[in-house]
Amino acid sequence: MVSRNIYFQLILRIVFISATAIAMAFFFFRTEYLATTIFLVLLILQTVFTIQYINQTNRKIAYFFDAIKNEDFTLRFPEKLSVKSLEELNHSLNMLNSMIQDIHLKKQAQEQYYQEILRQADMGIFTINPKGHILYANPTVQNLLNYYPLNHIKQLIQVDQGLYAQFEKIEPFENTVFELSNEREKKLLSIKCTSLSIEDDKLLLVIVHDIHKELDEKETDSWVKLIRVLTHEIMNTITPITSISESILKYFRKGDSIIPITSFEEHEIKNTIKGLEVIKEQGKDLMSFVQSYRKFLSIPEPDKEIISANKLLDKIRLLLNSEGISNNLKIETIIDPIDLELFIDEKQITQVLLNLGKNAKQSLDKQENGLIKLTAGLNKKGEKIIQVWDNGPGISPELIDEIFVPFFTTKNTGTGIGLSLSKQIMRLHGGSIGVVSRENTFFTLIFS
């Protein structure tokens, strides 16, 4: 509506200017100079008024945009004027000013909200430009590094020379761990970074987190689980030994005096022999348990060599088949790419895969159409992996976090160190082992 009124005003003024110019020319050629002079004056006045009208409109719009640029939303144009088009223009500019002011206030509130989140975050966050200037640093990162305020990465020299060297060469998407220590405390900093582009400026977003406490908590939890399992196993072995020993002692001692040999009856001698045999067996079990613990703690460093994944999985399949496979169970191997090679200790990884394969077989016991898949390939990150998949009933959610605890087992036989031993072997290989168990179960070995 505003642009239409201004448009009509300009058209009308141009028509009047054109008509005045034509009239002036008409009288000029008829040598009526008085009339020509009058129309010339009118032409000049109309031209001046038109220029003033356009300048007035342009000036208001220029004032408006200058005010917006300077974030000055107090500018208001009068809305009661004699010229309706200017009145409507002022009204529209005031409305637009109010809308932009609302958007600006909402943006400020949103920015304050996000800044407050960053300030309250329990991990350090800061951004670095290509020249090393720190554009933003939340209080957490300043507390972690014990330096205020952080404006440039060169300030990190005063915190720790090694930390500065770490940040000086840091690249996007690089993750690292740095130990920062002083006379008062020690921190284990996890440093992660990613690249950002804001208004054509390339920035580096760095996240710093002290994982020392988390590692301590996990280590404590691991020790608690291990001690609980060890206590359970030892008590199960020691309790019958203690009970049988007390029963046998009753045959040989009455109060503080020892019973003569001639007083023994035949059934007491037989019970004593049986009790000693039980004690012997329980002692053997306890010795076997201790040997398993020693085996878990004394895994040698991997003797790595390049092994064909196809050859390795075929070997595992043959070994599992040699132990007897029911007609209802199939074992498949899948390698993609077919020429995939692994830099591993073949004996140790064979031990890991055999253990996982045996567990899968036991879970498929008496199940129809049982299937085990041994798969080797690459994951989305380009890491080499081996997966052992089965269509058994799976592992219950209550046990999924316990299966890698040493000596934890749900079976009547075995020592319960198979999976924990596998995890230790993968750690020595610089890799990891994980499990997912929902409708099916698959263990994944990831090699670095």
C-alpha positions as CSV (number, residue, x, y, z in Angstrom):
1,M,0.0,0.0,0.0
2,V,2.9,2.4,0.9
3,S,4.8,1.7,-2.3
4,R,1.6,2.2,-4.4
5,N,0.9,5.6,-2.8
6,I,4.5,6.7,-3.4
7,Y,4.3,5.4,-6.9
8,F,1.1,7.4,-7.6
9,Q,2.6,10.5,-6.1
10,L,5.7,10.3,-8.3
11,I,3.6,9.6,-11.4
12,L,1.4,12.6,-10.6
13,R,4.3,14.9,-10.1
14,I,6.0,13.7,-13.3
15,V,2.8,14.3,-15.2
16,F,2.5,17.9,-13.8
17,I,6.2,18.5,-14.6
18,S,5.7,17.2,-18.1
19,A,2.6,19.2,-18.7
20,T,4.2,22.4,-17.3
21,A,7.2,21.8,-19.6
22,I,5.0,21.4,-22.6
23,A,3.0,24.5,-21.8
24,M,6.2,26.5,-21.3
25,A,7.4,25.3,-24.7
26,F,4.1,26.1,-26.3
27,F,4.1,29.7,-25.1
28,F,7.8,30.1,-25.9
29,F,7.3,29.3,-29.5
30,R,4.3,31.7,-29.6
31,T,6.6,34.4,-28.2
32,E,4.4,34.9,-25.2
33,Y,7.3,35.4,-22.8
34,L,5.3,36.4,-19.8
35,A,3.4,33.1,-19.8
36,T,6.6,31.3,-20.6
37,T,8.3,32.8,-17.6
38,I,5.4,31.8,-15.3
39,F,5.5,28.2,-16.5
40,L,9.2,28.1,-16.2
41,V,8.9,29.2,-12.5
42,L,6.2,26.5,-12.0
43,L,8.5,23.9,-13.6
44,I,11.4,24.8,-11.4
45,L,9.2,24.7,-8.3
46,Q,7.7,21.4,-9.2
47,T,11.1,19.9,-9.9
48,V,12.4,21.2,-6.5
49,F,9.4,19.9,-4.6
50,T,9.7,16.5,-6.4
51,I,13.4,16.2,-5.5
52,Q,12.6,17.2,-1.9
53,Y,9.9,14.6,-1.7
54,I,12.2,11.8,-3.0
55,N,15.0,13.0,-0.7
56,Q,12.7,13.1,2.3
57,T,11.6,9.5,1.6
58,N,15.2,8.3,1.0
59,R,16.4,10.2,4.1
60,K,13.9,8.4,6.3
61,I,14.8,5.0,4.9
62,A,18.5,5.8,5.3
63,Y,17.9,6.9,9.0
64,F,16.0,3.8,9.5
65,F,18.7,1.5,8.3
66,D,21.4,3.4,10.2
67,A,19.5,3.0,13.3
68,I,19.1,-0.8,12.7
69,K,22.8,-1.1,12.0
70,N,23.6,0.6,15.3
71,E,21.0,-1.5,17.1
72,D,19.1,1.7,18.0
73,F,15.4,0.8,18.1
74,T,14.2,4.1,19.7
75,L,13.8,5.8,16.3
76,R,10.2,6.7,15.6
77,F,8.7,8.5,12.6
78,P,5.6,10.8,12.9
79,E,2.4,9.0,11.7
80,K,0.2,12.1,11.5
81,L,1.1,14.0,8.4
82,S,-0.8,15.9,5.7
83,V,0.7,13.7,3.0
84,K,-0.9,10.3,3.2
85,S,1.8,8.4,1.4
86,L,4.5,9.7,3.8
87,E,2.2,8.9,6.7
88,E,1.8,5.3,5.6
89,L,5.5,5.0,4.9
90,N,6.3,6.2,8.5
91,H,3.8,3.8,9.9
92,S,5.3,0.9,7.9
93,L,8.8,1.8,9.0
94,N,7.7,2.0,12.7
95,M,6.1,-1.5,12.4
96,L,9.2,-2.9,10.7
97,N,11.4,-1.3,13.4
98,S,9.3,-3.0,16.1
99,M,9.5,-6.4,14.4
100,I,13.2,-6.2,14.1
101,Q,13.5,-5.1,17.7
102,D,11.5,-8.2,18.8
103,I,13.7,-10.4,16.7
104,H,16.8,-8.8,18.1
105,L,15.6,-9.2,21.7
106,K,14.7,-12.9,21.1
107,K,18.2,-13.4,19.6
108,Q,19.8,-11.8,22.5
109,A,17.8,-13.9,24.9
110,Q,18.7,-17.0,23.0
111,E,22.4,-16.1,22.9
112,Q,22.3,-15.5,26.7
113,Y,20.6,-18.9,27.1
114,Y,23.3,-20.7,25.1
115,Q,26.1,-18.8,26.9
116,E,24.7,-19.7,30.2
117,I,24.6,-23.4,29.1
118,L,28.3,-23.1,28.1
119,R,29.2,-21.4,31.4
120,Q,27.5,-24.1,33.4
121,A,28.9,-27.0,31.4
122,D,31.1,-29.4,33.4
123,M,33.6,-29.5,30.5
124,G,35.9,-26.8,29.1
125,I,34.9,-25.2,25.8
126,F,36.7,-22.6,23.8
127,T,37.2,-21.5,20.2
128,I,40.5,-20.6,18.5
129,N,41.0,-18.7,15.2
130,P,43.8,-19.5,12.7
131,K,46.1,-16.9,14.4
132,G,45.8,-18.6,17.8
133,H,43.4,-16.1,19.4
134,I,40.9,-17.6,21.8
135,L,37.6,-15.9,20.9
136,Y,35.6,-17.6,23.7
137,A,36.5,-19.6,26.7
138,N,33.9,-20.7,29.3
139,P,34.8,-20.6,33.1
140,T,35.3,-24.4,33.3
141,V,38.2,-24.5,30.9
142,Q,39.8,-21.6,32.8
143,N,39.3,-23.5,36.0
144,L,40.8,-26.7,34.5
145,L,43.9,-24.8,33.3
146,N,44.0,-22.5,36.3
147,Y,44.5,-19.4,34.1
148,Y,42.4,-16.3,33.8
149,P,41.6,-14.9,31.3
150,L,42.4,-17.0,28.2
151,N,43.0,-14.8,25.2
152,H,45.7,-16.6,23.2
153,I,47.1,-20.2,23.1
154,K,50.6,-18.8,23.9
155,Q,49.3,-18.1,27.4
156,L,49.3,-21.9,27.8
157,I,53.1,-21.8,28.0
158,Q,52.7,-20.4,31.5
159,V,50.4,-23.3,32.3
160,D,52.5,-26.1,30.8
161,Q,55.0,-26.1,28.0
162,G,53.8,-29.5,26.8
163,L,50.2,-28.4,26.8
164,Y,51.1,-25.4,24.6
165,A,53.0,-27.7,22.2
166,Q,49.9,-29.9,22.1
167,F,47.6,-27.1,21.1
168,E,50.1,-25.6,18.7
169,K,50.0,-28.6,16.4
170,I,46.4,-29.7,17.1
171,E,44.3,-30.4,14.0
172,P,40.5,-30.6,13.4
173,F,38.8,-33.9,14.5
174,E,41.9,-34.9,16.6
175,N,41.4,-36.5,20.0
176,T,44.2,-36.8,22.5
177,V,44.8,-37.2,26.2
178,F,47.3,-35.0,28.2
179,E,48.3,-35.3,31.8
180,L,48.5,-31.9,33.5
181,S,50.1,-32.0,36.9
182,N,51.4,-29.5,39.5
183,E,52.4,-29.5,43.1
184,R,48.8,-29.6,44.2
185,E,47.0,-32.0,41.9
186,K,47.1,-34.1,38.8
187,K,44.5,-33.9,35.9
188,L,44.1,-36.2,33.0
189,L,42.7,-34.0,30.2
190,S,40.7,-35.4,27.3
191,I,41.1,-32.9,24.4
192,K,38.7,-33.1,21.4
193,C,38.4,-30.6,18.6
194,T,36.3,-30.0,15.5
195,S,36.3,-27.3,12.9
196,L,33.7,-24.5,12.5
197,S,32.9,-21.9,9.9
198,I,31.2,-18.7,11.0
199,E,30.8,-15.9,8.5
200,D,33.7,-17.3,6.4
201,D,35.9,-17.4,9.4
202,K,37.4,-20.9,10.1
203,L,37.5,-21.6,13.8
204,L,38.6,-24.6,15.9
205,L,36.1,-25.7,18.6
206,V,38.0,-27.4,21.4
207,I,36.5,-29.4,24.3
208,V,38.6,-30.2,27.3
209,H,37.4,-32.6,30.0
210,D,39.1,-33.9,33.1
211,I,38.6,-37.7,32.9
212,H,40.8,-38.5,35.9
213,K,37.8,-38.7,38.3
214,E,35.8,-40.8,35.9
215,L,38.7,-43.2,35.4
216,D,39.1,-43.5,39.2
217,E,35.4,-44.3,39.6
218,K,35.5,-46.9,36.9
219,E,38.7,-48.4,38.3
220,T,37.0,-48.6,41.8
221,D,33.9,-50.2,40.3
222,S,36.1,-52.7,38.5
223,W,37.9,-53.6,41.7
224,V,34.6,-53.9,43.6
225,K,33.2,-56.3,40.9
226,L,36.4,-58.3,40.9
227,I,36.6,-58.6,44.6
228,R,32.9,-59.6,44.8
229,V,33.5,-62.4,42.3
230,L,36.8,-63.5,43.9
231,T,35.1,-63.6,47.3
232,H,32.2,-65.6,46.0
233,E,34.4,-68.2,44.3
234,I,36.8,-68.5,47.3
235,M,33.9,-68.8,49.8
236,N,32.2,-71.5,47.6
237,T,35.4,-73.5,47.8
238,I,36.4,-72.8,51.4
239,T,33.0,-73.3,53.0
240,P,32.7,-77.1,52.4
241,I,36.4,-77.6,53.4
242,T,35.7,-75.9,56.7
243,S,32.5,-77.8,57.3
244,I,33.9,-81.2,56.5
245,S,37.1,-80.5,58.6
246,E,34.9,-79.7,61.6
247,S,33.0,-82.9,61.1
248,I,36.1,-85.0,60.9
249,L,37.6,-83.3,63.9
250,K,34.6,-84.5,66.0
251,Y,35.7,-88.1,65.3
252,F,39.2,-87.5,66.7
253,R,38.5,-85.1,69.5
254,K,36.1,-84.9,72.4
255,G,36.4,-81.7,74.3
256,D,40.1,-81.1,74.9
257,S,41.1,-84.8,74.8
258,I,42.0,-86.9,71.7
259,I,40.0,-90.1,71.1
260,P,42.1,-93.3,71.1
261,I,42.5,-95.0,67.7
262,T,41.0,-98.3,69.1
263,S,37.8,-96.4,69.7
264,F,37.1,-95.6,66.0
265,E,34.3,-97.3,64.3
266,E,34.5,-98.4,60.6
267,H,31.9,-95.9,59.3
268,E,33.8,-93.1,61.0
269,I,37.0,-94.1,59.2
270,K,35.2,-94.3,55.9
271,N,33.6,-90.9,56.4
272,T,37.0,-89.5,57.3
273,I,38.4,-90.8,54.0
274,K,35.5,-89.5,52.0
275,G,35.8,-86.1,53.7
276,L,39.5,-85.9,52.9
277,E,38.8,-86.8,49.3
278,V,36.3,-83.9,49.1
279,I,38.8,-81.6,50.7
280,K,41.4,-82.7,48.2
281,E,39.0,-82.0,45.3
282,Q,38.1,-78.6,46.7
283,G,41.8,-77.8,47.1
284,K,42.4,-78.8,43.5
285,D,39.5,-76.5,42.4
286,L,41.0,-73.6,44.4
287,M,44.4,-74.2,42.9
288,S,42.8,-74.3,39.4
289,F,41.1,-71.0,40.2
290,V,44.4,-69.4,41.3
291,Q,46.1,-70.7,38.1
292,S,43.4,-69.1,36.1
293,Y,44.0,-65.8,37.9
294,R,47.7,-66.1,37.2
295,K,47.0,-66.9,33.5
296,F,44.8,-63.7,33.3
297,L,47.6,-61.6,34.7
298,S,50.5,-63.0,32.6
299,I,49.4,-62.6,29.0
300,P,52.5,-62.1,26.9
301,E,52.9,-59.1,24.6
302,P,51.4,-60.0,21.1
303,D,53.8,-61.3,18.5
304,K,52.1,-59.6,15.6
305,E,52.3,-60.5,11.9
306,I,50.2,-59.9,8.8
307,I,47.5,-62.6,8.6
308,S,44.8,-63.1,5.9
309,A,41.4,-62.6,7.4
310,N,40.0,-65.3,5.1
311,K,42.6,-67.8,6.3
312,L,42.0,-66.9,10.0
313,L,38.2,-67.3,9.8
314,D,38.4,-70.6,7.9
315,K,40.7,-71.9,10.6
316,I,38.2,-70.9,13.3
317,R,35.3,-72.5,11.4
318,L,37.2,-75.8,11.1
319,L,38.2,-75.8,14.8
320,L,34.6,-75.2,15.8
321,N,33.4,-77.9,13.5
322,S,36.0,-80.3,14.8
323,E,34.3,-80.1,18.3
324,G,31.1,-81.4,16.8
325,I,28.3,-79.5,15.3
326,S,24.7,-80.6,15.4
327,N,22.6,-80.9,12.3
328,N,20.6,-77.9,13.4
329,L,23.7,-75.6,13.5
330,K,25.5,-73.8,10.7
331,I,28.7,-71.7,10.7
332,E,29.2,-69.1,7.9
333,T,32.2,-66.9,7.2
334,I,31.9,-63.6,5.4
335,I,35.0,-61.5,4.4
336,D,34.6,-58.1,2.7
337,P,37.0,-57.2,1.1
338,I,38.1,-60.7,0.4
339,D,41.8,-59.8,0.5
340,L,41.5,-58.2,4.0
341,E,44.6,-58.6,6.1
342,L,45.1,-58.2,9.8
343,F,48.3,-57.3,11.8
344,I,47.8,-59.5,14.8
345,D,49.1,-62.3,17.0
346,E,47.4,-65.2,15.3
347,K,47.5,-67.5,18.4
348,Q,46.0,-64.9,20.7
349,I,43.2,-63.8,18.3
350,T,42.4,-67.5,17.5
351,Q,42.0,-68.0,21.3
352,V,39.6,-65.0,21.4
353,L,37.5,-66.1,18.4
354,L,37.4,-69.7,19.6
355,N,36.1,-68.6,23.0
356,L,33.4,-66.4,21.4
357,G,32.5,-69.3,19.0
358,K,32.2,-71.8,21.8
359,N,30.0,-69.4,23.8
360,A,27.8,-68.9,20.7
361,K,27.5,-72.7,20.3
362,Q,26.5,-73.1,23.9
363,S,23.8,-70.4,23.5
364,L,22.4,-72.3,20.5
365,D,22.3,-75.7,22.3
366,K,19.1,-77.6,21.3
367,Q,17.9,-74.6,19.2
368,E,16.6,-75.4,15.7
369,N,18.1,-73.6,12.7
370,G,21.0,-72.2,14.8
371,L,23.4,-70.0,12.9
372,I,26.8,-68.5,13.7
373,K,28.4,-65.9,11.4
374,L,32.0,-65.0,11.4
375,T,32.4,-61.7,9.6
376,A,35.6,-59.7,8.8
377,G,35.6,-56.3,7.2
378,L,35.8,-52.5,7.7
379,N,33.5,-50.3,9.8
380,K,32.4,-46.8,8.9
381,K,35.6,-45.3,10.3
382,G,37.7,-47.5,8.1
383,E,38.8,-49.7,11.1
384,K,39.3,-53.4,10.6
385,I,36.8,-55.5,12.5
386,I,35.8,-59.1,13.1
387,Q,32.3,-59.9,14.3
388,V,30.9,-63.2,15.8
389,W,27.1,-63.2,15.4
390,D,24.6,-65.8,16.5
391,N,20.8,-66.1,16.5
392,G,20.6,-67.4,20.0
393,P,18.4,-66.1,22.8
394,G,20.9,-63.3,23.7
395,I,22.3,-62.0,26.9
396,S,19.9,-60.4,29.5
397,P,20.3,-56.7,30.1
398,E,21.1,-57.4,33.8
399,L,24.2,-59.4,32.8
400,I,25.5,-57.5,29.7
401,D,27.7,-55.2,31.9
402,E,29.0,-58.1,34.0
403,I,30.2,-60.6,31.3
404,F,33.7,-59.0,30.9
405,V,34.3,-59.0,34.7
406,P,37.1,-61.6,35.5
407,F,35.7,-64.9,36.9
408,F,32.1,-63.9,36.4
409,T,30.1,-66.8,34.8
410,T,26.5,-68.0,34.5
411,K,27.6,-71.5,33.5
412,N,28.0,-74.5,35.8
413,T,31.4,-75.2,34.2
414,G,34.4,-73.0,33.4
415,T,36.4,-70.4,35.2
416,G,34.7,-67.3,33.9
417,I,37.8,-65.7,32.5
418,G,37.2,-66.3,28.8
419,L,35.7,-62.9,28.0
420,S,37.9,-60.9,30.4
421,L,40.9,-62.7,28.9
422,S,39.6,-61.8,25.4
423,K,39.2,-58.2,26.4
424,Q,42.8,-58.1,27.8
425,I,44.2,-59.6,24.6
426,M,42.4,-57.0,22.5
427,R,43.7,-54.2,24.8
428,L,47.2,-55.5,24.2
429,H,46.6,-55.3,20.5
430,G,45.6,-51.7,20.8
431,G,42.0,-52.6,19.9
432,S,38.7,-53.3,21.8
433,I,35.9,-55.8,22.1
434,G,32.2,-54.9,22.5
435,V,28.9,-56.7,22.5
436,V,25.4,-55.9,21.4
437,S,22.6,-58.3,22.4
438,R,19.0,-57.6,21.4
439,E,17.1,-60.0,19.1
440,N,20.5,-61.5,18.2
441,T,24.0,-61.3,19.8
442,F,27.1,-60.2,18.1
443,F,30.6,-59.5,19.6
444,T,32.8,-57.0,17.7
445,L,36.6,-57.0,17.7
446,I,38.0,-53.6,16.5
447,F,41.7,-53.5,15.5
448,S,43.6,-50.2,15.5
